[in-house]
């Protein structure tokens, strides 16, 4: 069954015409699992430990970034060469920039526009996903050889 899904995905028109779209779909799948983890940790910290919502958001972000780095490095971008510590630092910086944008939008939605915090968290995640993908693709997991980059996109 997995093989059939993989074959259909490899033959999908958009993936063939725009190879980066396949990476973006993978990034979004990892991002979805990342967002679920982020929300669960956030919920746990705010509802069980009554932590201030912005502090809980920072803590859940750190847990989620570590999860996301592992799967994006190995599966989405298939960037298994290089120093993983340096890559993690770049990934963390890229995601910290995204987090600042995320927290700003989160604050606006919750405190200014009075949107329910869990709904606001979902809305902001969608907005920030495009920015975060671009930053990680072209900075964190950038390949120096264009030929190897193109062959990795197809996987």
Backbone as JSON, one array per atom type, in Angstrom:
{
  "sequence": "XXXXXXXXXXXXXXXXXXXXXXXXXXXXXXXXXXXXXXXXXXXXXXXXXXXXXXXXXXXXXXXXXXXXXXXXXXXXXXXXXXXXXXXXXXXXXXXXXXXXXXXXXXXXXXXXXXXXXXXXXXXXXXXXXXXXXXXXXXXXXXXXXXXXXXXXXXX",
  "N": [[0.82, -1.19, 0.0], [1.9, 1.28, 0.84], [3.88, 1.5, -1.08], [2.33, 1.81, -3.41], [1.12, 4.27, -2.93], [3.4, 5.87, -2.85], [4.32, 5.52, -5.51], [2.2, 6.69, -6.95], [2.39, 9.29, -5.98], [4.94, 9.99, -6.94], [4.37, 10.07, -9.64], [2.65, 12.15, -9.84], [1.47, 15.02, -11.43], [2.08, 17.78, -10.7], [4.27, 17.39, -8.99], [6.17, 16.43, -10.75], [6.41, 18.49, -12.61], [6.96, 20.72, -11.0], [9.28, 20.23, -8.94], [9.88, 21.21, -6.37], [7.44, 21.41, -5.17], [6.81, 18.9, -4.18], [8.61, 18.68, -2.07], [7.58, 20.73, -0.51], [5.07, 19.7, 0.19], [5.9, 17.51, 1.75], [7.19, 18.96, 3.75], [4.98, 20.25, 4.83], [3.56, 18.05, 5.81], [5.31, 17.13, 7.82], [5.24, 19.47, 9.24], [2.57, 19.47, 10.05], [2.49, 17.32, 11.88], [4.3, 18.4, 13.63], [2.93, 20.7, 14.44], [0.77, 19.55, 15.79], [2.12, 18.33, 17.92], [3.23, 20.66, 19.05], [0.87, 22.07, 19.81], [-0.22, 20.23, 21.63], [1.77, 20.16, 23.66], [1.71, 22.87, 24.34], [-1.0, 23.1, 25.21], [-0.93, 21.34, 27.39], [0.93, 22.67, 29.08], [-0.37, 25.14, 29.53], [-2.95, 24.46, 30.44], [-2.7, 22.43, 32.38], [-0.45, 23.12, 33.98], [-0.89, 25.8, 34.26], [0.67, 27.81, 33.05], [1.76, 30.98, 31.82], [0.46, 32.06, 28.74], [2.15, 32.99, 26.59], [4.73, 32.26, 27.45], [4.38, 29.51, 27.62], [4.0, 29.03, 24.92], [6.57, 29.53, 23.91], [8.03, 27.47, 25.15], [6.74, 25.18, 24.09], [7.38, 25.58, 21.48], [10.18, 25.11, 21.41], [10.34, 22.36, 21.95], [8.9, 21.4, 19.74], [10.46, 22.34, 17.59], [12.79, 20.8, 17.74], [11.81, 18.25, 17.18], [10.83, 18.72, 14.58], [13.18, 19.43, 13.21], [14.64, 17.01, 13.08], [12.99, 15.34, 11.42], [12.63, 16.92, 9.11], [15.25, 17.23, 8.23], [16.04, 14.58, 7.66], [13.97, 13.49, 6.04], [12.33, 15.39, 4.52], [14.13, 17.32, 3.29], [16.29, 15.72, 2.89], [18.96, 16.01, 3.69], [21.63, 14.86, 4.59], [24.28, 15.16, 4.88], [27.09, 17.05, 6.07], [27.55, 19.09, 9.03], [25.55, 18.21, 11.64], [25.06, 19.66, 13.97], [25.65, 22.33, 13.34], [23.7, 22.64, 11.36], [21.41, 22.28, 12.9], [21.58, 24.54, 14.52], [21.28, 26.58, 12.57], [18.74, 25.86, 11.68], [17.32, 26.23, 14.04], [17.66, 29.01, 14.4], [16.37, 29.94, 12.07], [13.8, 29.03, 12.63], [13.38, 30.39, 15.0], [13.21, 33.0, 14.12], [10.88, 32.69, 12.67], [9.27, 32.07, 14.82], [9.18, 34.5, 16.21], [7.68, 36.05, 14.44], [5.42, 34.42, 14.49], [4.65, 34.62, 17.25], [4.09, 37.35, 17.42], [1.92, 37.62, 15.62], [0.21, 35.84, 16.88], [-0.18, 37.09, 19.38], [-1.49, 39.43, 18.47], [-3.86, 38.32, 17.4], [-4.99, 37.03, 19.68], [-4.95, 38.93, 21.89], [-5.64, 41.43, 20.79], [-7.59, 41.05, 18.73], [-9.2, 39.24, 19.98], [-9.44, 36.45, 19.47], [-10.05, 33.03, 20.02], [-7.58, 31.23, 21.76], [-6.52, 28.65, 20.91], [-7.58, 28.38, 18.33], [-6.45, 30.65, 17.17], [-3.77, 29.92, 17.27], [-3.68, 27.85, 15.4], [-4.38, 29.27, 13.05], [-2.24, 31.07, 12.8], [-0.13, 29.3, 12.44], [-0.55, 28.33, 9.85], [-0.16, 30.63, 8.32], [2.55, 31.25, 8.85], [3.88, 29.06, 7.86], [4.62, 29.1, 5.08], [6.62, 31.09, 4.97], [8.51, 29.96, 6.72], [9.17, 27.52, 5.44], [10.48, 28.46, 3.1], [12.7, 29.82, 4.19], [14.05, 27.7, 5.48], [14.5, 25.9, 3.36], [16.15, 27.31, 1.53], [18.2, 28.3, 3.07], [18.89, 26.92, 5.59], [19.01, 24.14, 4.8], [20.34, 24.27, 2.42], [21.88, 23.16, -0.53], [25.14, 22.87, -1.82], [25.75, 22.04, -4.36], [24.07, 22.31, -7.31], [23.14, 20.27, -9.01], [22.99, 18.03, -7.29], [21.06, 18.97, -5.6], [18.78, 19.06, -7.2], [18.42, 16.34, -7.73], [17.82, 15.4, -5.21], [15.38, 16.61, -4.65], [13.47, 15.18, -6.02], [13.16, 12.88, -4.5]],
  "CA": [[0.0, 0.0, 0.0], [2.81, 2.42, 0.89], [4.54, 1.56, -2.38], [1.37, 2.36, -4.37], [0.99, 5.7, -2.62], [4.65, 6.49, -3.28], [4.32, 5.53, -6.98], [1.25, 7.72, -7.41], [2.96, 10.6, -5.64], [6.04, 10.26, -7.87], [3.82, 10.34, -10.96], [1.76, 13.31, -9.76], [1.89, 16.04, -12.4], [2.73, 18.94, -10.06], [5.57, 16.99, -8.45], [7.09, 16.3, -11.87], [6.63, 19.8, -13.23], [7.55, 21.6, -9.98], [9.8, 19.32, -7.91], [9.86, 21.81, -5.04], [6.12, 21.21, -4.58], [6.86, 17.66, -3.41], [9.26, 19.02, -0.81], [6.67, 21.55, 0.28], [4.07, 18.79, 0.76], [6.57, 16.8, 2.84], [7.39, 19.95, 4.8], [3.68, 20.47, 5.45], [3.23, 16.86, 6.6], [6.12, 17.23, 9.04], [4.7, 20.62, 9.96], [1.31, 19.08, 10.69], [2.83, 16.56, 13.09], [4.96, 19.37, 14.49], [1.89, 21.56, 15.0], [0.03, 18.75, 16.77], [2.99, 18.25, 19.1], [3.29, 22.01, 19.61], [-0.4, 22.37, 20.48], [-0.36, 19.36, 22.8], [2.67, 20.66, 24.71], [1.14, 24.16, 24.75], [-2.21, 22.83, 25.99], [-0.51, 20.74, 28.65], [1.57, 23.69, 29.92], [-1.32, 26.19, 29.92], [-4.14, 23.94, 31.12], [-2.34, 21.62, 33.54], [0.49, 23.86, 34.84], [-1.31, 27.2, 34.3], [1.76, 28.67, 32.61], [1.36, 32.11, 30.98], [0.34, 31.51, 27.39], [3.3, 33.27, 25.73], [5.83, 31.43, 27.93], [4.05, 28.15, 27.18], [4.22, 28.98, 23.47], [8.01, 29.42, 23.71], [8.44, 26.11, 25.56], [6.22, 24.21, 23.12], [8.15, 25.83, 20.26], [11.49, 24.46, 21.52], [10.1, 20.92, 21.79], [8.46, 21.16, 18.37], [11.57, 22.59, 16.66], [13.69, 19.64, 17.77], [11.08, 17.21, 16.44], [10.77, 19.13, 13.19], [14.53, 19.37, 12.62], [14.98, 15.62, 12.79], [12.24, 14.82, 10.27], [12.91, 17.71, 7.91], [16.62, 16.94, 7.78], [16.14, 13.22, 7.13], [12.95, 13.09, 5.07], [11.9, 16.45, 3.61], [15.22, 17.88, 2.5], [17.29, 14.66, 2.71], [20.26, 16.68, 3.8], [22.27, 14.02, 5.6], [25.7, 15.48, 4.95], [27.36, 18.28, 6.82], [27.55, 19.05, 10.48], [24.17, 18.34, 12.12], [24.98, 20.69, 15.01], [25.53, 23.61, 12.62], [22.39, 22.66, 10.71], [20.39, 22.49, 13.94], [21.65, 25.95, 14.91], [20.63, 27.35, 11.51], [17.31, 25.52, 11.73], [16.78, 26.88, 15.22], [17.59, 30.45, 14.11], [15.29, 30.14, 11.09], [12.54, 28.83, 13.31], [13.23, 31.46, 15.99], [12.68, 34.14, 13.35], [9.48, 32.35, 12.42], [8.56, 32.14, 16.1], [8.91, 35.91, 16.52], [6.53, 36.39, 13.61], [4.32, 33.63, 15.04], [4.2, 35.19, 18.52], [3.5, 38.66, 17.14], [0.58, 37.4, 15.06], [-0.56, 35.17, 17.94], [-0.55, 38.15, 20.32], [-2.5, 40.27, 17.83], [-5.14, 37.61, 17.3], [-5.56, 36.73, 20.99], [-5.17, 40.09, 22.75], [-6.24, 42.57, 20.09], [-8.8, 40.66, 18.02], [-9.95, 38.37, 20.89], [-9.68, 35.13, 18.88], [-9.77, 31.92, 20.94], [-6.14, 30.98, 21.63], [-6.18, 27.47, 20.11], [-7.9, 28.71, 16.95], [-5.43, 31.61, 16.73], [-2.53, 29.17, 17.08], [-3.82, 27.16, 14.1], [-4.36, 30.28, 11.98], [-0.88, 31.6, 12.67], [0.72, 28.23, 11.91], [-0.72, 28.28, 8.4], [0.46, 31.84, 7.76], [4.0, 31.23, 9.01], [4.43, 27.87, 7.18], [5.27, 29.45, 3.81], [7.85, 31.81, 5.31], [9.42, 29.01, 7.36], [9.65, 26.6, 4.4], [11.44, 29.16, 2.25], [13.91, 30.07, 4.96], [14.76, 26.44, 5.71], [14.94, 25.3, 2.1], [17.22, 28.05, 0.86], [19.28, 28.7, 3.97], [19.3, 25.85, 6.49], [19.32, 22.89, 4.1], [20.81, 24.6, 1.07], [22.94, 22.29, -1.05], [26.08, 23.68, -2.59], [25.77, 21.55, -5.74], [22.73, 22.39, -7.88], [22.77, 18.95, -9.52], [22.59, 17.15, -6.2], [19.82, 19.51, -5.06], [17.69, 18.65, -8.06], [18.16, 14.91, -7.57], [17.21, 15.19, -3.9], [14.0, 17.08, -4.64], [12.61, 14.12, -6.53], [13.0, 11.78, -3.55]],
  "C": [[0.87, 1.26, 0.0], [3.5, 2.61, -0.46], [3.62, 2.18, -3.43], [1.2, 3.86, -4.16], [2.23, 6.45, -3.11], [4.73, 6.59, -4.82], [3.39, 6.6, -7.52], [1.78, 9.11, -7.13], [4.08, 10.96, -6.61], [5.54, 10.59, -9.27], [2.87, 11.53, -10.98], [2.32, 14.45, -10.59], [2.64, 17.21, -11.76], [4.12, 18.6, -9.53], [6.61, 16.87, -9.56], [7.41, 17.66, -12.47], [7.33, 20.77, -12.28], [8.05, 20.74, -8.83], [9.77, 19.9, -6.49], [8.5, 21.63, -4.37], [6.07, 19.92, -3.75], [7.52, 17.9, -2.06], [8.33, 19.82, 0.08], [5.58, 20.69, 0.92], [4.67, 18.01, 1.92], [6.77, 17.74, 4.04], [6.08, 20.19, 5.56], [3.23, 19.26, 6.28], [4.02, 16.84, 7.91], [5.59, 18.38, 9.9], [3.4, 20.32, 10.67], [1.59, 18.29, 11.96], [3.5, 17.47, 14.12], [3.92, 20.26, 15.19], [1.07, 20.81, 16.05], [0.84, 18.64, 18.05], [3.06, 19.6, 19.81], [2.02, 22.35, 20.39], [-0.6, 21.51, 21.71], [0.52, 19.83, 23.96], [2.13, 21.99, 25.25], [-0.08, 23.96, 25.64], [-1.85, 22.29, 27.38], [0.07, 21.8, 29.6], [0.58, 24.77, 30.38], [-2.47, 25.64, 30.75], [-3.8, 23.14, 32.38], [-1.46, 22.41, 34.51], [0.17, 25.35, 34.95], [-0.19, 28.18, 33.98], [1.19, 29.79, 31.74], [1.44, 31.7, 29.52], [1.53, 31.81, 26.48], [4.53, 32.45, 26.15], [5.6, 29.97, 27.52], [4.29, 27.99, 25.69], [5.72, 28.85, 23.16], [8.49, 28.01, 24.04], [7.97, 25.07, 24.54], [6.96, 24.36, 21.79], [9.48, 25.08, 20.3], [11.34, 22.94, 21.34], [9.77, 20.61, 20.32], [9.59, 21.36, 17.36], [12.51, 21.39, 16.61], [13.08, 18.48, 16.99], [11.14, 17.5, 14.93], [12.14, 19.04, 12.5], [14.87, 17.94, 12.2], [14.29, 15.14, 11.51], [12.47, 15.63, 9.0], [14.3, 17.43, 7.37], [16.68, 15.59, 7.08], [15.17, 12.95, 5.98], [12.63, 14.2, 4.07], [13.02, 16.9, 2.7], [16.33, 16.88, 2.23], [18.71, 15.22, 2.71], [21.03, 15.99, 4.92], [23.77, 14.25, 5.69], [25.88, 16.76, 5.76], [27.25, 18.05, 8.32], [26.13, 19.24, 11.01], [24.02, 19.41, 13.19], [24.84, 22.07, 14.36], [24.18, 23.73, 11.94], [21.29, 22.91, 11.74], [20.39, 23.95, 14.38], [20.99, 26.84, 13.86], [19.12, 27.12, 11.52], [16.65, 26.23, 12.9], [16.64, 28.38, 15.0], [16.45, 30.75, 13.13], [13.93, 30.01, 11.76], [12.3, 29.87, 14.4], [12.7, 32.72, 15.31], [11.2, 33.91, 13.06], [8.66, 32.44, 13.7], [8.24, 33.59, 16.48], [7.7, 36.39, 15.72], [5.28, 35.69, 14.15], [3.77, 34.27, 16.31], [3.54, 36.56, 18.33], [2.08, 38.5, 16.62], [-0.34, 36.75, 16.1], [-1.06, 36.19, 18.96], [-1.66, 39.03, 19.73], [-3.87, 39.58, 17.81], [-5.79, 37.4, 18.67], [-5.91, 38.01, 21.76], [-5.87, 41.26, 22.06], [-7.58, 42.19, 19.47], [-9.65, 39.66, 18.8], [-10.37, 37.04, 20.26], [-9.3, 34.09, 19.93], [-8.35, 31.44, 20.7], [-5.79, 29.76, 20.78], [-6.51, 27.68, 18.63], [-6.85, 29.67, 16.38], [-4.12, 30.89, 16.44], [-2.56, 28.42, 15.74], [-3.72, 28.15, 12.94], [-2.95, 30.78, 11.73], [0.05, 30.55, 12.07], [0.63, 28.16, 10.39], [-0.01, 29.47, 7.75], [1.98, 31.73, 7.75], [4.65, 30.07, 8.23], [5.18, 28.23, 5.89], [6.6, 30.16, 4.04], [8.91, 30.83, 5.83], [10.01, 28.03, 6.34], [10.75, 27.26, 3.56], [12.76, 29.37, 2.97], [14.72, 28.79, 5.17], [15.27, 25.82, 4.41], [16.18, 26.01, 1.55], [18.32, 28.55, 1.78], [19.76, 27.51, 4.8], [19.8, 24.62, 5.75], [19.75, 23.13, 2.66], [21.94, 23.65, 0.69], [23.86, 23.15, -1.89], [26.09, 23.28, -4.06], [24.34, 21.52, -6.28], [22.26, 21.04, -8.39], [22.31, 18.02, -8.42], [21.29, 17.65, -5.58], [18.64, 19.03, -5.9], [17.39, 17.16, -7.92], [17.53, 14.61, -6.23], [15.76, 15.64, -3.85], [13.06, 15.98, -5.07], [12.36, 13.0, -5.55], [12.0, 12.07, -2.48]]
}
